[in-house]
Amino acid sequence: MADQSEQPDVTSIISHALSLTTRLDRASVLQAFVESAITLTGATYGALSVLDSRGETLEFVYSGIPKNLANHIGMPPKGHGVFADIPNDSFLIVNDLDNYPHRFPWPEYHPHMHNFLGVPVRLYGRIFGRLYLAEKDGGFTDADGRSMELLAQAAAIAVENARIYAESTHRAQWIAASRAITTALLEGSDEEDALQLIAKEMRIVAHADIALIILPSVGDTWACEFACGDGAESMIGVQFPPEGRAQTVIREGTGLIVDSMTRQHRVLVPELTKYGAALYAPMMAKGTPQGVILLLRNDGEPEFDLADLSMAESVARQAALALEFANARLSKAQADQLEDRAQISRDLHDLAIQQLFASGMELTAVRDDLAEEPAVPHSVIEKMDNAIKSIDESVTQIRQIIYSLRDPSATIPLVNRLRHEASMAQTSLGFSPSLEIRHRGELIESGTHTEIDDELGSDIADDVVAVVRECLSNVARHAEASSVSVEVQVENRRVIVTVEDNGHGVSPELSRRSGLSNLAARARRHHGTFAIRPGANEVGTKVEWMALVE
């Protein structure tokens, strides 16, 4: 037993305890706690094992062992042997470790220790961590144990103070991120830019290693459309099945915290198994699911807490609002376009057609007069007839344009419009794209097949043409491809457009800004999906667009 004069006095304990409670940095609190314990007891080595929700070591803070030696020792203790025997409500003293019944072999390079003091650190009634002290001359005493229990109480208070301070600071950061997102929305940022900003801001403020935004994809699956952080490009396009956590969260409308993906027995998305803590936040707008935000930390990083979840859910609601704003802006743009169409059609009818019609009548009268003159050559009469015929054809063409502007359903059939788009793209591409149109599984090789227009309606038909036009334009501008295929399928109350090229591909980050930014919004207007990913064998780019026919 050590001499009582060597035991820490009350004044020293209070002094160290007060020093701990004045600190607001958690890491500083933990390190000071271990060092104070060594100083007060006279131990050579000290360590604090901070436990996670499963009772496993989350953090390991030590003092007395050189860093290079600690690196050789490797992983912190797992709670075996003497460490497992520390009671939850008292301390444990073992002054003869060599003969201890539950002695566990020391790891290689670990210094030999003869005596040991273990003390639980409790916070809100649960075990926050365990203090380990070892190698004291003369051995540890009950007085050491009681003094460390007092110091552990002070450490718990200091840890809680540091948590409250960090939470208030963290909340201020969340509010700043929320303000930045709101500002971007009010300034009119488009949907793609707004969602990319949300992913970036949430990753930073949540101290996540990667942030994903998961949106509806093909069929019943959802897919990652936006990602920010290490390995973000590899996550774009990853699908999340109906029975997975992401869709469960969106169905229930409440967020979810997972302590570690690596520990889960069932992970349906293999790409997530390498991560540790996870936070799912649903994107809900007026009770309607829009998507899910998934925040991930690397394995071994701290878990997310309820404060993180609460703030993430708030920002996720703003993400849903971004989609609502984008759809509203698209609807307004289309309304403005319809108004412009109506104005153009009125001008064509009131000005161009009337003037051409009057000119045609004048030419017809002149032609009739000239025809009665015997000196006028027959060739002149023929030229006059051709001019009058050209005016009549121009009037007919302008009338067709007016009908298409006033009523898109009265335009050229969709099949012909798609063939026209493929033909027009040849100039910009430098080659002819291939075009396949299938209706209920049947390949359309000729004819207009106006039944497709009746089935789709003018609104979806216009969007299908716009999607094909935009995709072909994007290939011409960015892909440097030598071939591109366009496939349009109409079946089972939905239309699917697939455009695939053999170019050098577009990086996922750039693809959101390469002229495709409105395609996702067009799809969502019809409760459909939009995705862009590498083509077959990772060559080129493949765009998939789907709309439901109501």
FENNOR-V883222 format. One record per residue. N is the residue number from 1. RES is the residue in one letter. SS is DSSP state (a for helix, b for strand, c for the rest). PHI is phi in radians with two decimals (none if undefined). Layout:
n: {N;N}
res: {RES;RES}
ss: {SS;SS}
phi: {PHI;PHI}
//
This chain:
n: {1;2;3;4;5;6;7;8;9;10;11;12;13;14;15;16;17;18;19;20;21;22;23;24;25;26;27;28;29;30;31;32;33;34;35;36;37;38;39;40;41;42;43;44;45;46;47;48;49;50;51;52;53;54;55;56;57;58;59;60;61;62;63;64;65;66;67;68;69;70;71;72;73;74;75;76;77;78;79;80;81;82;83;84;85;86;87;88;89;90;91;92;93;94;95;96;97;98;99;100;101;102;103;104;105;106;107;108;109;110;111;112;113;114;115;116;117;118;119;120;121;122;123;124;125;126;127;128;129;130;131;132;133;134;135;136;137;138;139;140;141;142;143;144;145;146;147;148;149;150;151;152;153;154;155;156;157;158;159;160;161;162;163;164;165;166;167;168;169;170;171;172;173;174;175;176;177;178;179;180;181;182;183;184;185;186;187;188;189;190;191;192;193;194;195;196;197;198;199;200;201;202;203;204;205;206;207;208;209;210;211;212;213;214;215;216;217;218;219;220;221;222;223;224;225;226;227;228;229;230;231;232;233;234;235;236;237;238;239;240;241;242;243;244;245;246;247;248;249;250;251;252;253;254;255;256;257;258;259;260;261;262;263;264;265;266;267;268;269;270;271;272;273;274;275;276;277;278;279;280;281;282;283;284;285;286;287;288;289;290;291;292;293;294;295;296;297;298;299;300;301;302;303;304;305;306;307;308;309;310;311;312;313;314;315;316;317;318;319;320;321;322;323;324;325;326;327;328;329;330;331;332;333;334;335;336;337;338;339;340;341;342;343;344;345;346;347;348;349;350;351;352;353;354;355;356;357;358;359;360;361;362;363;364;365;366;367;368;369;370;371;372;373;374;375;376;377;378;379;380;381;382;383;384;385;386;387;388;389;390;391;392;393;394;395;396;397;398;399;400;401;402;403;404;405;406;407;408;409;410;411;412;413;414;415;416;417;418;419;420;421;422;423;424;425;426;427;428;429;430;431;432;433;434;435;436;437;438;439;440;441;442;443;444;445;446;447;448;449;450;451;452;453;454;455;456;457;458;459;460;461;462;463;464;465;466;467;468;469;470;471;472;473;474;475;476;477;478;479;480;481;482;483;484;485;486;487;488;489;490;491;492;493;494;495;496;497;498;499;500;501;502;503;504;505;506;507;508;509;510;511;512;513;514;515;516;517;518;519;520;521;522;523;524;525;526;527;528;529;530;531;532;533;534;535;536;537;538;539;540;541;542;543;544;545;546;547;548;549;550}
res: {M;A;D;Q;S;E;Q;P;D;V;T;S;I;I;S;H;A;L;S;L;T;T;R;L;D;R;A;S;V;L;Q;A;F;V;E;S;A;I;T;L;T;G;A;T;Y;G;A;L;S;V;L;D;S;R;G;E;T;L;E;F;V;Y;S;G;I;P;K;N;L;A;N;H;I;G;M;P;P;K;G;H;G;V;F;A;D;I;P;N;D;S;F;L;I;V;N;D;L;D;N;Y;P;H;R;F;P;W;P;E;Y;H;P;H;M;H;N;F;L;G;V;P;V;R;L;Y;G;R;I;F;G;R;L;Y;L;A;E;K;D;G;G;F;T;D;A;D;G;R;S;M;E;L;L;A;Q;A;A;A;I;A;V;E;N;A;R;I;Y;A;E;S;T;H;R;A;Q;W;I;A;A;S;R;A;I;T;T;A;L;L;E;G;S;D;E;E;D;A;L;Q;L;I;A;K;E;M;R;I;V;A;H;A;D;I;A;L;I;I;L;P;S;V;G;D;T;W;A;C;E;F;A;C;G;D;G;A;E;S;M;I;G;V;Q;F;P;P;E;G;R;A;Q;T;V;I;R;E;G;T;G;L;I;V;D;S;M;T;R;Q;H;R;V;L;V;P;E;L;T;K;Y;G;A;A;L;Y;A;P;M;M;A;K;G;T;P;Q;G;V;I;L;L;L;R;N;D;G;E;P;E;F;D;L;A;D;L;S;M;A;E;S;V;A;R;Q;A;A;L;A;L;E;F;A;N;A;R;L;S;K;A;Q;A;D;Q;L;E;D;R;A;Q;I;S;R;D;L;H;D;L;A;I;Q;Q;L;F;A;S;G;M;E;L;T;A;V;R;D;D;L;A;E;E;P;A;V;P;H;S;V;I;E;K;M;D;N;A;I;K;S;I;D;E;S;V;T;Q;I;R;Q;I;I;Y;S;L;R;D;P;S;A;T;I;P;L;V;N;R;L;R;H;E;A;S;M;A;Q;T;S;L;G;F;S;P;S;L;E;I;R;H;R;G;E;L;I;E;S;G;T;H;T;E;I;D;D;E;L;G;S;D;I;A;D;D;V;V;A;V;V;R;E;C;L;S;N;V;A;R;H;A;E;A;S;S;V;S;V;E;V;Q;V;E;N;R;R;V;I;V;T;V;E;D;N;G;H;G;V;S;P;E;L;S;R;R;S;G;L;S;N;L;A;A;R;A;R;R;H;H;G;T;F;A;I;R;P;G;A;N;E;V;G;T;K;V;E;W;M;A;L;V;E}
ss: {c;c;c;a;a;a;c;c;c;a;a;a;a;a;a;a;a;a;a;a;a;c;c;c;c;a;a;a;a;a;a;a;a;a;a;a;a;a;a;a;a;c;c;c;b;b;b;b;b;b;b;c;c;c;c;c;b;b;b;b;b;b;b;c;c;c;a;a;a;a;a;a;a;c;c;c;c;c;c;c;a;a;a;a;a;c;c;c;c;c;b;b;b;b;c;c;a;a;a;c;c;c;c;c;c;c;c;c;c;c;c;c;c;c;c;b;b;b;b;b;b;b;b;c;c;b;b;b;b;b;b;b;b;b;c;c;c;c;c;c;c;a;a;a;a;a;a;a;a;a;a;a;a;a;a;a;a;a;a;a;a;a;a;a;a;a;a;a;a;a;a;a;a;a;a;a;a;a;a;a;a;a;a;a;a;a;c;c;c;c;a;a;a;a;a;a;a;a;a;a;a;a;a;a;a;c;c;c;c;b;b;b;b;b;b;b;c;c;c;c;c;b;b;b;b;b;b;b;b;c;c;a;a;a;a;c;c;c;b;b;c;c;c;c;a;a;a;a;a;a;a;a;c;c;c;b;b;b;c;c;a;a;a;c;c;c;c;c;c;a;a;a;c;c;b;b;b;b;b;b;b;b;b;b;b;c;c;b;b;b;b;b;b;b;b;b;b;b;c;c;c;c;c;c;c;a;a;a;a;a;a;a;a;a;a;a;a;a;a;a;a;a;a;a;a;a;a;a;a;a;a;a;a;a;a;a;a;a;a;a;a;a;a;a;a;a;a;a;a;a;a;a;a;a;a;a;a;a;a;a;a;a;a;a;a;a;a;a;a;a;a;c;c;c;c;c;c;a;a;a;a;a;a;a;a;a;a;a;a;a;a;a;a;a;a;a;a;a;a;a;a;a;a;a;a;a;c;a;a;a;c;c;c;a;a;a;a;a;a;a;a;a;a;a;a;a;a;a;a;c;c;c;c;b;b;b;b;b;b;c;c;b;b;b;c;c;c;c;c;c;a;a;a;a;a;a;c;a;a;a;a;a;a;a;a;a;a;a;a;a;a;a;a;a;a;a;a;a;a;c;c;c;c;b;b;b;b;b;b;b;b;c;c;b;b;b;b;b;b;b;b;c;c;c;c;c;c;a;a;a;a;c;c;c;c;c;c;c;a;a;a;a;a;a;a;c;c;c;b;b;b;b;b;b;c;a;a;a;c;c;b;b;b;b;b;b;b;b;c;c}
phi: {none;-1.34;-1.09;-1.08;-1.16;-1.53;-1.32;-1.15;-1.52;-1.09;-1.08;-1.12;-1.09;-1.09;-1.05;-1.19;-1.13;-1.12;-1.07;-1.16;-1.25;-1.50;-1.55;-2.01;-1.71;-1.05;-1.07;-1.15;-1.08;-1.13;-1.15;-1.15;-1.07;-1.10;-1.19;-1.14;-1.09;-1.13;-1.12;-1.23;-1.70;1.43;-1.24;-1.51;-2.14;-2.58;-2.72;-2.16;-1.78;-1.51;-1.76;-1.59;-1.15;-1.69;1.45;-1.75;-1.16;-1.73;-2.33;-2.36;-1.92;-2.36;-2.67;1.80;-1.89;-0.99;-1.08;-1.13;-1.23;-1.09;-1.13;-1.21;-1.15;1.58;-1.07;-1.19;-1.07;-1.66;1.65;-1.66;1.01;-1.10;-1.15;-1.26;-1.54;-1.18;-1.20;-1.40;-2.19;-2.75;-1.76;-2.24;-2.05;-2.28;-1.69;-2.45;-1.13;-1.10;-1.90;-1.23;-1.02;-1.75;-1.05;-1.95;-1.01;-1.21;-1.13;-1.04;1.34;-1.30;-1.12;-1.24;-2.19;-1.78;-2.39;-2.69;-2.29;-2.06;-2.32;-1.33;-1.97;-1.84;-2.46;0.95;1.40;-2.04;-1.39;-1.36;-3.00;-2.34;-1.64;-2.00;-2.20;-2.61;1.11;-1.92;-1.03;1.50;1.54;-1.53;-2.12;-1.06;-1.08;-1.07;-1.11;-1.16;-1.12;-1.25;-1.13;-1.12;-1.14;-1.13;-1.11;-1.12;-1.11;-1.10;-1.09;-1.11;-1.10;-1.16;-1.06;-1.12;-1.14;-1.10;-1.11;-1.13;-1.16;-1.16;-1.13;-1.12;-1.11;-1.08;-1.18;-1.08;-1.10;-1.10;-1.13;-1.08;-1.13;-1.12;-1.19;-1.05;-1.06;-1.08;-1.15;-1.20;-1.39;1.56;-1.02;-1.27;-0.99;-1.11;-1.12;-1.13;-1.20;-1.14;-1.12;-1.07;-1.05;-1.14;-1.13;-1.21;-1.08;-1.19;-1.25;-1.55;0.95;-1.60;-1.49;-2.69;-2.16;-2.11;-2.01;-1.85;-2.20;-0.98;-2.17;-1.26;1.13;-1.58;-1.54;-2.05;-2.43;-1.31;-1.76;-2.35;-2.61;-2.48;2.24;-1.12;1.33;-1.08;-1.07;-1.26;-1.60;-1.10;1.60;-1.12;-1.63;-2.10;-1.26;-1.03;-1.53;-1.42;-1.15;-1.04;-1.29;-1.10;-1.06;-1.25;-1.20;-1.47;1.30;-2.27;-1.31;-2.60;-2.00;-2.04;-1.13;-2.84;-1.20;-1.16;-1.64;-1.28;-1.29;-2.36;-2.18;-1.43;-1.94;-0.99;-1.11;-1.60;-1.19;-1.50;-1.69;-1.68;-1.11;-2.42;-2.36;-1.87;-2.20;-1.33;-1.72;-2.06;-2.29;0.95;1.40;-1.74;-1.26;-1.96;3.00;-2.39;-1.79;-2.09;-1.86;-2.28;-2.01;-1.11;-1.04;1.70;-1.40;-1.03;-1.33;-1.30;-2.05;-1.16;-1.13;-1.05;-1.10;-1.07;-1.21;-1.11;-1.11;-1.11;-1.19;-1.08;-1.12;-1.19;-1.07;-1.10;-1.12;-1.05;-1.16;-1.07;-1.07;-1.08;-1.14;-1.14;-1.13;-1.12;-1.10;-1.14;-1.09;-1.22;-1.13;-1.09;-1.14;-1.10;-1.12;-1.10;-1.05;-1.10;-1.15;-1.12;-1.10;-1.11;-1.13;-1.11;-1.24;-1.33;-1.92;-1.12;-1.13;-1.08;-1.18;-1.12;-1.09;-1.13;-1.12;-1.08;-1.14;-1.11;-1.14;-1.10;-1.11;-1.11;-1.06;-1.10;-1.13;-1.15;-1.12;-1.44;-1.53;-1.20;-1.39;-1.38;-1.11;-1.14;-1.10;-1.19;-1.08;-1.10;-1.12;-1.12;-1.09;-1.13;-1.12;-1.13;-1.10;-1.10;-1.13;-1.08;-1.15;-1.10;-1.09;-1.08;-1.12;-1.16;-1.09;-1.11;-1.11;-1.09;-1.09;-1.19;-1.28;-1.35;-2.48;-0.97;-1.20;-1.66;-1.37;-1.06;-0.95;-1.01;-1.02;-1.17;-1.13;-1.17;-1.09;-1.12;-1.08;-1.10;-1.16;-1.15;-1.25;-1.03;-1.13;-1.32;-1.39;1.57;-2.76;-1.57;-1.29;-1.49;-2.33;-2.16;-2.10;-2.13;-2.11;0.95;1.51;-1.65;-1.31;-1.60;-1.90;-2.71;1.51;-1.71;0.84;-1.14;-1.09;-1.15;-1.10;-1.12;-1.31;-1.46;1.54;-1.18;-1.12;-1.17;-1.03;-1.07;-1.19;-1.07;-1.10;-1.09;-1.12;-1.07;-1.07;-1.17;-1.14;-1.13;-1.12;-1.16;-1.08;-1.11;-1.49;-2.16;-1.47;0.92;-1.63;-1.92;-2.72;-2.64;-2.04;-2.13;-2.22;-2.09;-2.07;-2.10;-2.91;0.91;1.06;-2.68;-2.16;-2.11;-1.95;-2.17;-2.16;-2.32;-2.16;-1.92;-1.32;-1.38;1.49;-2.10;-1.07;-0.96;-1.20;-1.32;-1.08;-1.28;-2.13;-1.68;1.57;-1.81;-1.11;-1.68;-1.22;-1.09;-1.16;-1.06;-1.12;-1.17;-1.01;-1.89;0.99;-1.93;-2.45;-2.54;-2.55;-2.30;-2.68;-1.05;-1.39;-1.04;1.01;1.09;-1.88;1.24;-2.33;-2.17;-1.94;-2.14;-2.26;-2.39;-2.31;-1.55;-1.72;-1.62}
//
